[in-house]
């Protein structure tokens, strides 16, 4: 049940980010759920590999490069999911920051 709630929170978070950023769009609610699923899989499979490979630059930049990795994961997800569009790296960068914040807030609200 917890997995389903996390999936719903991710999909709603993506919808909120798409509403806030004009260069991030989601065609349908179904596309948001597919994008949330794919983003979860991409974060589980590809992100750890990139984090290990980018560890030196992440340490040099005091963790800021991790934000670049998050943006890249959002761009990769948009390339795999029809109906989920991220137009620029800048929108992916700032969108991933807001996505993390919104997900944390919704996750905290769900806890109560």
N, C-alpha and C positions, 0 to 999 in steps of 0.2 A: 504494500500500500504506500509506503514511503517513497518508493521509486516512481510511482504514478504521480504523487504530489509534486515531487521534484521536476518531473516532466511537464506538468501543468504550469508550475511556477516558471520554468524556463521558457515555455511557449508564450505565456503572458508577458514575461520580461522582454522577449523579442518583439512582441506587438507594441509594447510601450516605447521601446527604442526606435522602432520604425515610425511611430507616431511623432517622436521628438526630432528625428533626423530626416531631412528631406531626401538625402541621397541613400538612405536605407529604406527599402520597401518590401512589403509582404503582400502578395496578391490575395491570399485567402487565409482564413484561420487554420485550415488544414495544412497549408504550406508552413505556417508557424509551428505546428506540432511536428511536422517532418523535419524542419530546420532545427528545432530543439533536439530532436533525436539524433540527427546527424552531427550537430555540434557536440553533443555529449560523447558520441563515438569518436569524433575527431580529437576531442580533448583527452579521451582515454587512451587513444592509440598513438597519434602523431605528436601531440604536445609534449609528452615526457621525453621523447627522442630529441626533439628540438631543444628542450630545456637542458638536456645533458650536453648536446653539441654547442649550445650557446652559453654554457656556464661561465667561461672566462670573460666574455663581453658583458654578461649580466653582472658579474662581480665588479668589473671595472666601472660600470655605469650605476652601481649601487642599486641594482634591481630594476632600473627603468627599462631595460631591454626586454624584460618579461612582458611589458605592455605591448611591445612590438610583436611578440609571439602571440599574444592574445588577439591582436588585430589580424594577424596572419591566419589564425584559426577561423576567425569570422569570415575572412575572404575565401578561404578554402571551402567552408560550408556553403557560401553563396554560389560557388562554382558547381557544387554537386546537387543543389536543391533548386528545382524549377519552381518559380514563384517567390523566391527569396533573393533579393538583389542588393548588393552593396557596390556602389559605383566607384568610390575612391578609397585609397588607403587611409586618408585623413578621416573620412567618415567611419571607417572600420576601427581606427585607433580610438577616437573619442566615443564611438558607439560601444566598443568593448568595455571601456571604463564605466560608462553609464549602465551597461548591461550587468556588470558585476555589482554595482551599487543597488540597482533595482532588484536584482535577484536576492541580494542579502536582505534588503528591506522586506520583500515579500516572504522570504524564508523565515524571518524573525516574526512577522505577523502570523504566519501559519503555526508557529510554535506556541503562541498564546491561545 
